[in-house]
Amino acid sequence: MIKVRPRGNESVQQMLKRFKRLCMREGLTRDIKRTSYYEKPSERRRRKARKSARRPLVAPR
């Protein structure tokens, strides 16, 4: 769970900005957007295949 505590004279807007930044770093916003609508199993497989194709192969040493 992400918690944001106020720092000194920090305003609510600054705290909210920091909270949103932490959520993005944790990948929380990406998960929420992905699960906000139904994704067919075939689309899920296609998305995972595209993601793995983008990842460069690391040569073994």
N, C-alpha and C positions, 0 to 999 in steps of 0.2 A: 504494500500500500504506500502511496506517495503522500508525504506530509510536508507542508510548507509552514515554517514558523517565521513570524515577522522579525526583521533585522533592524534594530534601532528605530529610526524615523521612516521606515519603508512604508509607502502608501499601498492601498489595496490593489491598485492597478499594477504596481511593480510586483507584488506577490503573485497576482494572477498570471502575469507574464512569465514569471519564474516557474510557476506550476505547469503552465502549458509547455514550456521548454523541457521540463523534466518528463512530462508525459510523452513528448515526441521522442526523447532519448530512449525511453523504456520500450517504445514501440506500441504503446497503448492506443494512440490515435489510429495507427494503421490497423490494429486488430478490430477496433470499433467500426471503422469504415468498412472493413472486409466482411464483418458479420452483420452489418446493418441490412443486408438484402440477401436473398437466397441465391446461392451459386450452385449450378448444376454440377454433378460429379465430373462430367466430361470437361467442363470449364475449369474446374479445380485442377484436374490432371494437366490440362494444357498450360495453365498458369505456372504450375510447378516445373513442367518441362522447359518452358521459356526461361524461368529463373535459373535452372541448372545449366542451361546452354550459355547463359551470360557469364557464369562463373568461370574464370580461367583455370585451366588444369595446371596443377603444380607438379613439376617433374620430381621424381624420387631421387634422393641423393645416394 
